[in-house]
Amino acid sequence: MVNKHKALWDKCLSLIKENVTEQQYKTWFSPIVFESYSEDKSTLLVQVPSPYVYEYLEQYYIGLLSKVLTNCFGTNVRLTYRIVTDKTNNLSQDIEANAGLGQPEVQKHAETPVKRNGTAAGNLNPQLNTHTTFNNYIEGNSNKLPRTVGLSIAEHPGKSTFNPFYIYGPSGCGKTHLVNAIGVRCKELYPQKRVLYVSARLFQVQFTDAVRQNRTNDFINFYQTIDVLIVDDIQEWVTATKTLDTFFHIFNHLFRNGKQIILASDRPPVELEGMKDRLLTRFSCGLIAELEKPNIQLCVDILNTKCRRDGLKIPADVIGFIAQTANGSVRDLQGVINSLLAYSVVYNCNIDMRLAERVIKRAVKVDNHPLTVDDILEKVCTHYNVTQQNVFSRSRKRDYVIVRQVSMYFAQKYTKMPASRIGQLIGNRDHSTVIHSCNSVEKRLKVDKAFNAEITSIENTFKLKQ
């Protein structure tokens, strides 16, 4: 019987070989080893050499795998992986395919999860990424408070003063990983709780579909049944008035009933321009925690942990180089490591400094001489022939206002500082002045060619500094 199933797997490989290039087949499919097939459970178990291979197959080839397995093994076959990172010591991890085969664990579509009677459509899928947990969320100075609070919330959801828990920080600092880790840990400790992760964009799509199908009440009723609601990237709602009004009612219901709410954004509540005060005050009544970009030491720790997990061997000097040049972005670190592994596999070469420098140039925007607000003020004031004292003054003279607005626009574009900090450094203005200034410059750039040329000319002086 084993030989029969092994023959079917070999047939699958033959079909795959016909649909990919020779290099793709050699890199991603040749390392797969057939282990067993259970007819009772319609489950195929294969071995792969690392989590990276598994994740790559799931991301890019799950459709192809689904088709060939259905062709050879029949419908409703379920694919599982055994990740064997160290065959000598028999170190392995079993993982079930996330999508495309049989009944998928993770829904990939934007479907409102309710029936017309307002009840949940079957068992609630929490939409969590089970690979992003507290175990692989490395602690450092930049994330210690949010991580500690997040773990406390996961262990006691809805029972602490940290409700809602509002996390903000720049792109790539680990917000999505942290909120997922909270959800995963909570689900482990309280399997009966209804935990749901949803992006702000998916929530909005679901709401729009519900309105179109005259099922708004069903939509609201469903979300009001959640015990732990996690919403990511809520800054995308700033102009979605109807979505915000609906979320306001859902928020109130959950909050009054002691349900846990976790929100993530790229900016603090005070900078969510366009949101009504009644929502902003609710976002701020629990705990607001900032996630900063990781420093070099934390980047090194993250890289070393990933190397151990994936069985990678990367020299310490290469690890240090990547940590220093990845601009403090966890997402960039992940991309660089994935690229290094792909290059080393495809070209059968060692991961060394030369390869790292080659990959970094293509994967990360390296900024060896970052601009400061002082640099920007100096260049802009020189261009318009005014002094910094003029810019810092309370004068509403047109020439000074323009310099002030352009300086704030460049500061937001190049320094990645929050609007409140930019305002403090440029004349001690508040964040709303900075946001208004940036919007004014952006609108003018779209219609004024001469102004556009001026901005380009000033930016060219920045490049000369760098």
C-alpha positions in Angstrom: 0.0 0.0 0.0 2.9 2.4 0.8 4.4 1.7 -2.6 1.0 2.6 -4.2 0.8 5.9 -2.5 4.5 6.6 -3.1 3.8 6.0 -6.8 1.0 8.5 -6.7 3.3 11.0 -5.2 5.9 10.4 -7.9 3.1 11.0 -10.4 2.4 14.3 -8.7 6.0 15.3 -9.0 5.9 14.4 -12.8 2.9 16.7 -13.3 4.6 19.4 -11.3 7.8 19.1 -13.4 5.7 19.7 -16.5 4.4 23.0 -15.1 7.5 24.7 -13.7 11.0 25.4 -14.9 13.9 22.9 -14.3 15.5 25.3 -11.8 12.2 25.8 -9.9 11.6 22.1 -9.7 15.2 21.4 -8.5 15.0 24.2 -5.9 11.5 23.7 -4.4 10.2 20.2 -5.2 13.2 17.9 -5.4 13.8 18.3 -1.6 10.3 17.1 -0.8 10.3 13.6 0.6 7.1 11.4 0.6 6.5 10.0 4.1 3.0 8.5 4.4 -0.6 8.7 3.3 -3.7 8.0 5.4 -6.7 6.8 3.4 -9.0 7.1 6.5 -8.2 10.8 6.9 -7.3 11.5 3.2 -4.1 13.1 4.5 -0.7 13.2 2.7 2.4 13.7 4.9 5.6 14.9 3.2 9.0 16.1 4.6 10.6 19.4 3.8 14.1 20.6 4.9 13.1 23.9 6.5 10.3 26.2 7.4 11.4 28.5 4.6 10.7 25.8 1.9 7.3 25.1 3.5 6.4 28.8 3.6 7.5 29.4 0.0 5.5 26.4 -1.3 2.4 27.7 0.6 2.8 31.2 -0.8 3.6 30.5 -4.4 2.7 26.9 -5.3 -0.3 26.0 -3.3 -2.6 26.3 -6.3 -0.4 23.9 -8.4 -0.1 21.5 -5.5 -3.9 21.4 -5.0 -4.5 20.6 -8.7 -2.0 17.8 -9.0 -2.9 16.2 -5.6 -6.6 16.2 -6.6 -5.7 14.7 -9.9 -3.7 11.9 -8.3 -5.2 11.3 -4.9 -8.7 12.5 -5.4 -10.8 15.4 -4.0 -10.6 16.6 -0.4 -7.0 15.5 0.1 -5.3 17.3 3.0 -1.6 18.1 2.7 0.6 18.2 5.8 4.3 18.9 6.1 7.0 17.5 8.5 9.8 20.0 8.7 13.0 18.1 9.4 15.6 20.7 10.2 18.1 18.2 11.7 17.9 14.6 10.4 20.7 13.4 12.6 18.9 14.4 15.8 15.5 13.8 14.3 14.4 17.4 15.0 11.0 18.0 13.2 7.8 19.9 13.2 4.5 18.9 11.7 2.5 21.6 10.0 -0.8 21.4 8.1 -1.2 23.2 4.8 -2.9 26.5 5.3 -4.9 26.8 2.1 -6.1 25.3 -1.1 -6.3 21.6 -0.1 -9.4 20.1 1.5 -10.9 22.4 4.2 -8.4 25.3 4.5 -7.5 26.6 7.9 -7.2 30.3 6.8 -9.9 31.9 4.7 -8.3 33.8 1.8 -11.4 35.8 0.7 -13.3 38.8 1.9 -16.5 37.1 2.8 -18.7 38.4 5.7 -18.8 35.5 8.2 -22.5 35.6 9.0 -25.7 33.9 8.1 -28.9 35.8 7.6 -30.1 35.0 11.1 -27.1 36.8 12.5 -25.4 33.6 13.9 -21.8 32.7 13.2 -21.3 30.7 10.1 -20.1 27.4 11.7 -17.0 27.4 13.9 -15.4 30.8 13.9 -12.0 30.9 12.1 -9.8 33.3 14.1 -7.9 34.3 11.0 -4.6 34.2 12.9 -1.2 33.3 11.6 -0.2 30.5 13.9 3.5 30.9 13.1 3.7 34.4 14.6 3.8 33.8 18.4 5.4 35.2 21.5 8.0 32.4 21.2 9.5 34.0 18.1 8.7 37.6 19.0 12.1 38.6 20.4 12.1 41.2 23.2 14.2 44.3 23.2 14.0 47.9 24.5 11.9 49.0 21.6 9.1 46.5 22.2 9.4 45.5 25.9 6.3 47.4 27.2 3.9 46.4 24.3 5.1 42.8 24.5 4.7 42.6 28.2 1.3 44.1 28.2 0.3 42.0 25.2 1.2 38.8 27.0 -0.8 39.9 30.1 -3.8 40.6 27.9 -3.6 37.2 26.2 -3.6 35.5 29.7 -6.4 37.7 31.1 -8.4 39.0 28.1 -11.0 41.7 29.0 -10.1 41.6 32.7 -7.3 44.3 32.8 -7.3 48.1 32.6 -5.6 47.7 29.2 -8.8 47.7 27.2 -8.7 48.8 24.5 -5.0 48.1 23.8 -3.8 50.5 21.1 -0.5 49.8 19.5 1.2 52.1 17.0 4.5 52.4 15.2 6.1 52.7 11.8 5.8 50.0 9.1 8.0 46.9 9.7 8.4 47.3 13.5 6.4 44.2 14.3 2.8 45.4 15.1 1.1 42.6 13.1 3.3 40.0 14.7 2.5 41.2 18.2 -1.3 41.4 17.8 -1.3 37.9 16.1 0.8 36.6 19.0 -1.7 37.9 21.5 -4.5 36.2 19.6 -2.7 32.9 19.3 -1.8 32.8 23.0 -5.3 33.7 24.0 -6.7 30.9 21.8 -4.3 28.4 23.3 -5.3 29.3 26.9 -9.0 29.8 26.2 -10.1 27.6 23.2 -13.8 28.4 23.8 -13.3 32.2 23.4 -14.3 33.7 20.1 -11.0 35.4 18.9 -10.9 37.2 15.6 -8.1 39.0 13.7 -9.2 41.3 10.9 -7.5 44.0 8.9 -9.3 47.4 8.7 -9.5 47.0 4.9 -11.2 43.5 5.2 -13.6 44.8 7.8 -14.5 47.7 5.4 -15.0 45.3 2.5 -17.2 43.0 4.6 -19.3 46.0 5.8 -19.7 47.3 2.2 -20.9 43.8 1.1 -23.3 43.6 4.0 -24.8 47.0 3.1 -25.1 46.0 -0.5 -26.9 42.8 0.5 -29.1 44.5 3.1 -27.4 42.5 5.9 -26.0 45.3 8.0 -27.7 44.1 11.2 -26.3 40.6 10.6 -22.8 42.1 10.2 -23.1 44.1 13.4 -24.6 41.1 15.3 -21.7 38.9 14.3 -19.0 41.2 15.4 -20.8 41.8 18.7 -20.4 38.1 19.5 -16.5 38.3 19.5 -14.7 37.9 22.8 -11.3 39.2 21.6 -11.4 41.5 18.5 -8.1 42.4 16.9 -8.2 45.1 14.1 -5.0 45.9 12.2 -4.1 49.1 10.2 -7.0 51.2 11.5 -5.4 54.3 10.0 -7.0 53.1 6.7 -10.4 54.1 8.1 -9.7 57.9 8.5 -12.0 58.8 5.6 -14.5 55.9 5.9 -17.3 57.6 7.8 -20.0 54.9 7.5 -17.5 52.2 8.5 -16.4 54.2 11.5 -19.9 54.8 12.6 -20.6 51.1 12.5 -17.4 50.2 14.3 -18.4 52.8 17.0 -21.5 50.7 17.8 -19.6 47.4 17.8 -16.8 48.9 20.0 -19.3 50.2 22.5 -21.1 46.9 22.8 -17.9 44.9 23.2 -16.4 47.4 25.7 -19.5 47.5 27.9 -19.6 43.7 28.0 -16.0 43.3 29.1 -14.7 42.0 25.7 -11.1 42.7 24.8 -10.3 45.1 21.9 -6.9 45.3 20.3 -6.1 47.9 17.7 -3.0 48.5 15.6 -2.0 51.6 13.6 1.0 53.4 12.1 0.2 56.5 14.1 -1.2 57.5 17.6 -4.9 58.3 18.0 -4.2 62.0 18.1 -2.9 61.9 14.5 -5.8 60.0 13.0 -7.1 63.0 11.2 -10.7 62.6 10.1 -11.9 60.4 12.9 -14.5 61.7 15.2 -13.6 62.6 18.8 -16.1 60.1 20.2 -14.0 57.3 18.7 -10.6 58.8 19.4 -11.5 59.2 23.1 -12.5 55.5 23.2 -9.2 54.4 21.5 -7.3 56.4 24.2 -9.1 55.2 27.3 -7.2 51.9 27.7 -3.5 51.8 27.0 -1.6 53.4 24.1 1.8 51.7 23.5 4.4 52.8 20.9 6.4 50.1 19.0 9.7 51.7 18.0 11.9 50.3 15.2 14.3 47.7 16.7 17.9 48.9 17.4 20.9 47.1 15.9 21.3 44.6 18.9 17.6 43.6 18.6 18.0 43.1 14.9 21.0 40.9 15.5 19.0 38.8 18.1 16.1 38.5 15.6 18.4 37.3 12.8 20.2 34.8 15.0 16.9 33.4 16.2 15.6 33.0 12.7 18.9 31.3 11.6 18.5 28.8 14.4 14.9 28.1 13.6 15.5 27.6 9.9 18.8 25.8 10.3 20.7 28.5 8.5 24.4 29.1 8.8 25.3 32.8 8.4 28.6 34.3 9.6 28.5 36.7 12.5 30.0 39.5 10.4 27.2 39.1 7.8 24.5 39.1 10.6 26.0 42.4 11.9 26.1 43.9 8.4 22.4 43.1 7.7 21.4 44.4 11.1 23.1 47.8 10.5 21.8 48.3 7.0 18.1 47.1 7.3 16.9 50.4 8.6 15.4 48.8 11.7 12.7 47.0 9.8 11.8 43.5 10.9 10.1 43.0 7.5 13.3 44.0 5.7 15.3 41.6 7.9 13.0 38.8 6.9 13.2 39.7 3.2 17.0 39.9 3.2 17.3 36.4 4.9 14.9 34.9 2.4 16.8 36.4 -0.5 20.1 35.2 0.8 18.7 31.7 1.2 17.2 31.7 -2.3 20.5 32.9 -3.8 22.5 30.3 -2.0 20.2 27.5 -3.0 19.8 28.5 -6.7 23.5 29.3 -7.2 24.9 26.7 -4.8 27.1 29.2 -3.0 27.9 30.1 0.6 26.3 33.0 2.4 29.1 35.5 2.8 29.7 39.3 3.0 29.9 39.6 -0.8 26.6 37.9 -1.3 25.0 39.9 1.5 26.1 43.2 0.0 24.7 42.2 -3.4 21.3 41.3 -1.8 21.1 44.3 0.4 21.5 46.7 -2.6 18.4 45.1 -4.2 16.3 44.5 -1.0 16.8 47.5 1.2 17.0 51.2 0.6 20.2 52.1 2.3 20.5 55.5 3.9 24.0 56.1 5.1 23.4 59.8 5.8 19.9 60.4 7.0 18.5 63.9 6.7 17.7 65.8 9.9 15.2 68.6 10.4 18.1 71.0 10.7 19.4 69.9 7.3 16.0 70.4 5.7 15.5 73.8 7.2 18.9 74.9 6.1 18.3 73.9 2.4 14.8 75.2 2.2 15.6 78.6 3.9 18.6 79.0 1.5 16.5 78.3 -1.5 13.8 80.9 -0.5 16.4 83.3 1.0 14.8 83.6 4.4 16.1 82.9 7.9 15.2 80.1 10.3 14.0 82.9 12.7 11.5 84.0 10.1 10.2 80.4 9.8 10.0 80.0 13.6 8.1 83.3 14.0 4.3 83.7 14.3 4.3 85.8 11.2 1.7 84.9 8.5 3.6 86.5 5.7 3.2 84.4 2.6 6.9 83.8 2.0 7.4 82.5 5.5 4.3 80.3 5.4 5.5 78.7 2.2 8.9 77.9 3.7 7.3 76.6 6.8 5.0 74.3 4.9 7.7 73.0 2.6 10.0 72.3 5.5 7.3 70.3 7.3 6.5 68.4 4.1 10.1 67.4 3.6 10.5 66.5 7.3 7.5 64.2 7.1 8.8 62.6 3.9 12.4 62.1 4.9 12.7 61.8 8.7 9.8 59.5 9.5 9.2 61.5 12.7 5.6 61.8 14.0 3.8 65.1 13.1 3.8 66.2 16.7 7.6 66.1 16.9 8.1 67.8 13.5 5.8 70.6 14.7 7.8 71.1 17.8 11.1 71.4 15.9 9.7 73.8 13.3 8.4 76.8 15.2 6.7 74.8 18.1 3.6 74.2 16.0 1.0 71.4 16.8 0.5 68.3 14.8 -2.6 69.6 13.0 -0.5 72.4 11.5 2.0 69.9 10.2 -0.7 67.7 8.6 -2.4 70.8 7.0 1.0 72.0 5.7 1.8 68.6 4.1 -1.7 68.4 2.5 -1.3 71.9 1.1 2.0 71.1 -0.5 0.8 67.8 -1.9 -2.3 69.5 -3.5 -0.2 72.3 -5.0 2.3 69.8 -6.4 -0.5 68.3 -8.5 -1.5 71.6 -10.2 1.5 73.9 -10.1 4.4 72.9 -12.4 6.6 75.8 -11.3 6.2 74.8 -7.7 6.9 71.2 -8.6 10.2 72.3 -10.2 11.1 74.2 -7.0 10.5 71.2 -4.8 12.6 69.0 -7.2 15.4 71.5 -7.1 15.5 71.5 -3.3 15.4 67.7 -3.2 18.4 67.6 -5.5 20.4 69.6 -2.8 19.5 66.9 -0.3 21.0 64.3 -2.6 24.2 66.3 -2.8 24.5 66.1 1.0 24.0 62.3 0.9 
